Amino acid sequence: MSWEATSWARQCGASGQLSPGEVLLLILLADHADEDWSCYPSQERLAVDSNQGERTVRRQIGRLRELGLIATETRYGESRGRLGMRYYLLR
C-alpha cells in the first residue's frame, strides 16, 4: 500500500469532478498500489470491495482514464493468454 498514493487519490476526490463511486475506486486502486504507483487487482475484486457491479467498475475505469488519472495496460502470460489489467496512477 502506498500512503502517498492514497493521499493523492483522496485529493483527487476532493476536487469535485468525480462521482462518489469513482472516488472510492481510485482510493481502492491507490490502496493496492506499489512503490511505482501501479497495481493489478481484478475488476471482480474491485467490484466486491466497492460494493458495485463489474460493469459499473469498467465504466468508472474508463472515466478515470479519460480524466488522465490512471492508465491501464493489459497483462498477458507466456502461454496462458490474458491475465488481466495493470493500473498506473498518474500523479
MODELLER restraints for C-alpha pairs under 7 A, 6 or more apart:
rsr = mdl.restraints
at = mdl.atoms
rsr.add(forms.Gaussian(group=physical.xy_distance, feature=features.Distance(at['CA:1:A'], at['CA:31:A']), mean=5.04, stdev=0.5))
rsr.add(forms.Gaussian(group=physical.xy_distance, feature=features.Distance(at['CA:1:A'], at['CA:32:A']), mean=5.39, stdev=0.5))
rsr.add(forms.Gaussian(group=physical.xy_distance, feature=features.Distance(at['CA:1:A'], at['CA:33:A']), mean=5.45, stdev=0.5))
rsr.add(forms.Gaussian(group=physical.xy_distance, feature=features.Distance(at['CA:1:A'], at['CA:34:A']), mean=5.97, stdev=0.5))
rsr.add(forms.Gaussian(group=physical.xy_distance, feature=features.Distance(at['CA:2:A'], at['CA:30:A']), mean=6.65, stdev=0.5))
rsr.add(forms.Gaussian(group=physical.xy_distance, feature=features.Distance(at['CA:2:A'], at['CA:31:A']), mean=6.34, stdev=0.5))
rsr.add(forms.Gaussian(group=physical.xy_distance, feature=features.Distance(at['CA:2:A'], at['CA:33:A']), mean=5.81, stdev=0.5))
rsr.add(forms.Gaussian(group=physical.xy_distance, feature=features.Distance(at['CA:2:A'], at['CA:34:A']), mean=6.15, stdev=0.5))
rsr.add(forms.Gaussian(group=physical.xy_distance, feature=features.Distance(at['CA:2:A'], at['CA:35:A']), mean=6.49, stdev=0.5))
rsr.add(forms.Gaussian(group=physical.xy_distance, feature=features.Distance(at['CA:5:A'], at['CA:30:A']), mean=5.15, stdev=0.5))
rsr.add(forms.Gaussian(group=physical.xy_distance, feature=features.Distance(at['CA:5:A'], at['CA:37:A']), mean=6.70, stdev=0.5))
rsr.add(forms.Gaussian(group=physical.xy_distance, feature=features.Distance(at['CA:6:A'], at['CA:27:A']), mean=5.78, stdev=0.5))
rsr.add(forms.Gaussian(group=physical.xy_distance, feature=features.Distance(at['CA:6:A'], at['CA:30:A']), mean=4.92, stdev=0.5))
rsr.add(forms.Gaussian(group=physical.xy_distance, feature=features.Distance(at['CA:6:A'], at['CA:31:A']), mean=5.97, stdev=0.5))
rsr.add(forms.Gaussian(group=physical.xy_distance, feature=features.Distance(at['CA:9:A'], at['CA:26:A']), mean=5.88, stdev=0.5))
rsr.add(forms.Gaussian(group=physical.xy_distance, feature=features.Distance(at['CA:9:A'], at['CA:27:A']), mean=5.35, stdev=0.5))
rsr.add(forms.Gaussian(group=physical.xy_distance, feature=features.Distance(at['CA:9:A'], at['CA:30:A']), mean=6.61, stdev=0.5))
rsr.add(forms.Gaussian(group=physical.xy_distance, feature=features.Distance(at['CA:10:A'], at['CA:27:A']), mean=6.68, stdev=0.5))
rsr.add(forms.Gaussian(group=physical.xy_distance, feature=features.Distance(at['CA:13:A'], at['CA:23:A']), mean=5.11, stdev=0.5))
rsr.add(forms.Gaussian(group=physical.xy_distance, feature=features.Distance(at['CA:22:A'], at['CA:60:A']), mean=5.78, stdev=0.5))
rsr.add(forms.Gaussian(group=physical.xy_distance, feature=features.Distance(at['CA:24:A'], at['CA:50:A']), mean=6.73, stdev=0.5))
rsr.add(forms.Gaussian(group=physical.xy_distance, feature=features.Distance(at['CA:25:A'], at['CA:50:A']), mean=6.75, stdev=0.5))
rsr.add(forms.Gaussian(group=physical.xy_distance, feature=features.Distance(at['CA:29:A'], at['CA:39:A']), mean=6.88, stdev=0.5))
rsr.add(forms.Gaussian(group=physical.xy_distance, feature=features.Distance(at['CA:32:A'], at['CA:39:A']), mean=5.75, stdev=0.5))
rsr.add(forms.Gaussian(group=physical.xy_distance, feature=features.Distance(at['CA:33:A'], at['CA:39:A']), mean=4.78, stdev=0.5))
rsr.add(forms.Gaussian(group=physical.xy_distance, feature=features.Distance(at['CA:37:A'], at['CA:88:A']), mean=5.92, stdev=0.5))
rsr.add(forms.Gaussian(group=physical.xy_distance, feature=features.Distance(at['CA:37:A'], at['CA:89:A']), mean=5.52, stdev=0.5))
rsr.add(forms.Gaussian(group=physical.xy_distance, feature=features.Distance(at['CA:38:A'], at['CA:86:A']), mean=6.80, stdev=0.5))
rsr.add(forms.Gaussian(group=physical.xy_distance, feature=features.Distance(at['CA:38:A'], at['CA:87:A']), mean=5.39, stdev=0.5))
rsr.add(forms.Gaussian(group=physical.xy_distance, feature=features.Distance(at['CA:38:A'], at['CA:88:A']), mean=4.36, stdev=0.5))
rsr.add(forms.Gaussian(group=physical.xy_distance, feature=features.Distance(at['CA:38:A'], at['CA:89:A']), mean=6.19, stdev=0.5))
rsr.add(forms.Gaussian(group=physical.xy_distance, feature=features.Distance(at['CA:39:A'], at['CA:86:A']), mean=5.63, stdev=0.5))
rsr.add(forms.Gaussian(group=physical.xy_distance, feature=features.Distance(at['CA:39:A'], at['CA:87:A']), mean=5.31, stdev=0.5))
rsr.add(forms.Gaussian(group=physical.xy_distance, feature=features.Distance(at['CA:39:A'], at['CA:88:A']), mean=6.75, stdev=0.5))
rsr.add(forms.Gaussian(group=physical.xy_distance, feature=features.Distance(at['CA:40:A'], at['CA:85:A']), mean=5.83, stdev=0.5))
rsr.add(forms.Gaussian(group=physical.xy_distance, feature=features.Distance(at['CA:40:A'], at['CA:86:A']), mean=4.43, stdev=0.5))
rsr.add(forms.Gaussian(group=physical.xy_distance, feature=features.Distance(at['CA:40:A'], at['CA:87:A']), mean=5.95, stdev=0.5))
rsr.add(forms.Gaussian(group=physical.xy_distance, feature=features.Distance(at['CA:42:A'], at['CA:84:A']), mean=6.73, stdev=0.5))
rsr.add(forms.Gaussian(group=physical.xy_distance, feature=features.Distance(at['CA:43:A'], at['CA:54:A']), mean=6.21, stdev=0.5))
rsr.add(forms.Gaussian(group=physical.xy_distance, feature=features.Distance(at['CA:43:A'], at['CA:57:A']), mean=6.78, stdev=0.5))
rsr.add(forms.Gaussian(group=physical.xy_distance, feature=features.Distance(at['CA:44:A'], at['CA:54:A']), mean=6.06, stdev=0.5))
rsr.add(forms.Gaussian(group=physical.xy_distance, feature=features.Distance(at['CA:47:A'], at['CA:53:A']), mean=5.43, stdev=0.5))
rsr.add(forms.Gaussian(group=physical.xy_distance, feature=features.Distance(at['CA:47:A'], at['CA:54:A']), mean=5.28, stdev=0.5))
rsr.add(forms.Gaussian(group=physical.xy_distance, feature=features.Distance(at['CA:47:A'], at['CA:57:A']), mean=6.11, stdev=0.5))
rsr.add(forms.Gaussian(group=physical.xy_distance, feature=features.Distance(at['CA:64:A'], at['CA:70:A']), mean=5.85, stdev=0.5))
rsr.add(forms.Gaussian(group=physical.xy_distance, feature=features.Distance(at['CA:65:A'], at['CA:71:A']), mean=5.76, stdev=0.5))
rsr.add(forms.Gaussian(group=physical.xy_distance, feature=features.Distance(at['CA:68:A'], at['CA:90:A']), mean=6.91, stdev=0.5))
rsr.add(forms.Gaussian(group=physical.xy_distance, feature=features.Distance(at['CA:69:A'], at['CA:89:A']), mean=6.11, stdev=0.5))
rsr.add(forms.Gaussian(group=physical.xy_distance, feature=features.Distance(at['CA:69:A'], at['CA:90:A']), mean=5.15, stdev=0.5))
rsr.add(forms.Gaussian(group=physical.xy_distance, feature=features.Distance(at['CA:70:A'], at['CA:87:A']), mean=6.62, stdev=0.5))
rsr.add(forms.Gaussian(group=physical.xy_distance, feature=features.Distance(at['CA:70:A'], at['CA:88:A']), mean=5.38, stdev=0.5))
rsr.add(forms.Gaussian(group=physical.xy_distance, feature=features.Distance(at['CA:70:A'], at['CA:89:A']), mean=4.58, stdev=0.5))
rsr.add(forms.Gaussian(group=physical.xy_distance, feature=features.Distance(at['CA:70:A'], at['CA:90:A']), mean=5.24, stdev=0.5))
rsr.add(forms.Gaussian(group=physical.xy_distance, feature=features.Distance(at['CA:71:A'], at['CA:87:A']), mean=5.86, stdev=0.5))
rsr.add(forms.Gaussian(group=physical.xy_distance, feature=features.Distance(at['CA:71:A'], at['CA:88:A']), mean=5.06, stdev=0.5))
rsr.add(forms.Gaussian(group=physical.xy_distance, feature=features.Distance(at['CA:71:A'], at['CA:89:A']), mean=6.66, stdev=0.5))
rsr.add(forms.Gaussian(group=physical.xy_distance, feature=features.Distance(at['CA:72:A'], at['CA:85:A']), mean=6.42, stdev=0.5))
rsr.add(forms.Gaussian(group=physical.xy_distance, feature=features.Distance(at['CA:72:A'], at['CA:86:A']), mean=5.62, stdev=0.5))
rsr.add(forms.Gaussian(group=physical.xy_distance, feature=features.Distance(at['CA:72:A'], at['CA:87:A']), mean=4.65, stdev=0.5))
rsr.add(forms.Gaussian(group=physical.xy_distance, feature=features.Distance(at['CA:72:A'], at['CA:88:A']), mean=6.15, stdev=0.5))
rsr.add(forms.Gaussian(group=physical.xy_distance, feature=features.Distance(at['CA:73:A'], at['CA:85:A']), mean=5.59, stdev=0.5))
rsr.add(forms.Gaussian(group=physical.xy_distance, feature=features.Distance(at['CA:73:A'], at['CA:86:A']), mean=5.13, stdev=0.5))
rsr.add(forms.Gaussian(group=physical.xy_distance, feature=features.Distance(at['CA:73:A'], at['CA:87:A']), mean=6.58, stdev=0.5))
rsr.add(forms.Gaussian(group=physical.xy_distance, feature=features.Distance(at['CA:74:A'], at['CA:84:A']), mean=5.88, stdev=0.5))
rsr.add(forms.Gaussian(group=physical.xy_distance, feature=features.Distance(at['CA:74:A'], at['CA:85:A']), mean=4.56, stdev=0.5))
rsr.add(forms.Gaussian(group=physical.xy_distance, feature=features.Distance(at['CA:74:A'], at['CA:86:A']), mean=6.27, stdev=0.5))
rsr.add(forms.Gaussian(group=physical.xy_distance, feature=features.Distance(at['CA:75:A'], at['CA:82:A']), mean=6.03, stdev=0.5))
rsr.add(forms.Gaussian(group=physical.xy_distance, feature=features.Distance(at['CA:75:A'], at['CA:83:A']), mean=5.33, stdev=0.5))
rsr.add(forms.Gaussian(group=physical.xy_distance, feature=features.Distance(at['CA:75:A'], at['CA:84:A']), mean=5.31, stdev=0.5))
rsr.add(forms.Gaussian(group=physical.xy_distance, feature=features.Distance(at['CA:75:A'], at['CA:85:A']), mean=5.56, stdev=0.5))
rsr.add(forms.Gaussian(group=physical.xy_distance, feature=features.Distance(at['CA:75:A'], at['CA:86:A']), mean=6.55, stdev=0.5))
rsr.add(forms.Gaussian(group=physical.xy_distance, feature=features.Distance(at['CA:76:A'], at['CA:82:A']), mean=4.37, stdev=0.5))
rsr.add(forms.Gaussian(group=physical.xy_distance, feature=features.Distance(at['CA:76:A'], at['CA:83:A']), mean=5.11, stdev=0.5))
rsr.add(forms.Gaussian(group=physical.xy_distance, feature=features.Distance(at['CA:77:A'], at['CA:83:A']), mean=6.13, stdev=0.5))
